Amino acid sequence: MITLYDRLTRTLNASSDAILPTLARFVFAATLLIYFWNSAGTKWDGTPFSPSLGGYAQIFPKAMEAAGYDASQLGLFHWAVVVSGTLAEYILPLLIVIGLLTRFAALGMIGFVVVQSLTDLFGHGGIAHVETLGKWFDGLPDGAILDQRAFWMVVLITLVIKGAGPLSVDRILSKRRSEM
């Protein structure tokens, strides 16, 4: 029985470089791709370069409140952050799904999720609501920040560490470079 177990674990270890990143990209595509694209779609009027009032309010809730929800009162910095955040919500998930510059894209998404979580907690007041923040080791896996986003991070960290896997544009480009 132990020999069979050892053989099975060696096989799984040998195939983990193919299985884990492919599975991580699939889970990302199945659960988060449309979430981020839908979120990005709420942040612009016409093009991603013309942010909507909602885009400013989502990313800079306190600044918008202070400006009386008049985006013209905000500066170039605010516009640039909303535009770059909106573009990131489209481009980084797409790069992950197709497996192009995957480690870079996953690292960018980690940064994005950290900023998103901090904005949700401190900008939108989620820190005051235990159901939003959540609590680890409480037996309830539905807290939006600590629980759900921890799973997002596991998927993204897997991609940073393991790369895109065999079914990816990264692998195709890597093979072409090694043939040259």
N, C-alpha and C positions, 0 to 999 in steps of 0.2 A: 504494500500500500504506500509506503514512504517513497519507494523508487518511482512509482507511478506519479505521485505528487511532485517529486523533484523534476521528473521529465516534463510534466505539465507546466510547472513554473518556469523552467528554462525556455520552453517554447513561447510562453507568454512574454517573458522578458525579451526574447529575441525579436518578437513582433511588435513590441510596444512603441517603437519609433514610427511604425506605420499606423497602428491602430489609434493611439491616443490623439495625435494631432488631427487625424482625419475625423475622428469622433468629435473632438472639440469644435472643429469648424462646422460640422453638421449640426451640432447642438446650438452653436451660435446662430447659424442660418435659420434653424427651425424656431428659435425662441426670441432672438434679439434683433435680427436684421430688420424686420418690418416695424418693430417697436421704435428703433432709432430713426428709420426713414419717415415714419408717421410723425415722430416728434420733430424732426427737421422741417417737415412740411408745414408745421404750425408757426414757424418762425419767419416766414417771408411772405411778401406781397408781390407776386409776379415772378421775381427771380430771387435766388439766394442773396443777391447783392442789394436787394431792397428789403431790409428787415421789417417785419410787421410790429405793431404795437405789442402783440403777444410775445414775439421773440425777445424784445427788450424786457418785458415784464417777467418772462420766465428766467432770463439770465441775470438781470439786474433788478430784482423785485424792490429792494429798498431805495435804490436810486430813482426808479420810476415813480414810486410813491412820493418821494421828496420832490420830484419834478412835476407832480400833479398829473402823471401819466401822459405827459407831453414829451414824446421822444426827441423833438427838436431842441429840447433843453439839454440833452446829453451830447457829449462830444464825439470826436473822431475815434477815440479809444473805445467807447461803448459800441459804436458802429462796427469797428474792426473785430471786436470780440464776438459780437452776435453773428457777423458774416462768417468768420473763421469757424466758430462753433457749429453753425448750420452746415457749412461745407464738410466739416469733420464728421458730422452725423451721417452724411451721405457717403463720403469717400472711404473712410476707415472701415466701416462694416463691409463695403463692397470688396475692398482689398483682402479682408479676412476670408470672405466667402470664396473668392476665386483663388486665394492662396498666392497673392502677389505682395511682396515686401511684408510678409505676414508678421514677422517678429516686430518690425517697426510699427505696423498698423495696430497690433495687439498692445504694444507699449503705449501708443497714442490713445487707445481706447481705455486703458487703465487710468491714464491721466484724466481723460474725459469723465469717466465714471466717478473718480475721486472728486473732481470739481462739481459734477452734477449732484453728488451726495451731499457735499458741504453746502451747496446752494439750497438744496431741499431742506436741510436741517436748520441752517442759520438764516438764509435769505427768506425762505418761505415759512419758517417757524416750526418745522417738523420736529426739532429737538424737544419741544414741549409736549409732544404726543408720543407716548410709549408705543402705540400701535404703528406709528411711522418709523420710529427709530428701531424698534424691536429689541430683543434681548437674547443674547446667546445662552444656551444651556437651560432654556425655560420650557422646552418641549413644544413650543409653538413656532413653526418654521415660516411664519407669514409676515414677519417684520420687513417692511420695504427696504430699509437701509442695511442693517446689520445682517439679516438672514439672506434675503434675495440677492443682494449685491455681492455677498461673499461667494455665492455660487458663480456669479458672473466673473468674479476675479479668478476663481479656480480655472475656469475655461480659458480666460485670457492669459493667465500665467503659464498654463500648459503650452499655449501657442508661442509665448516668448521663449520658453525653455526648449521646446521640441521642434519649433518651426511648423511649417504647413503640412508636412507629410508627403506621401508619394503622389497623391492626386492633386497636384497644384501647379500653378504657373511657375512658382519658385523652383520646383523640381525640374520642370522643362528647361528653364533658363540655366539652371545649374548644370544639367547634362550638356547643353550646348556649349557652355563655357569650358567644361572639361574636355570636350571633343576638339577644341581649337588648339 
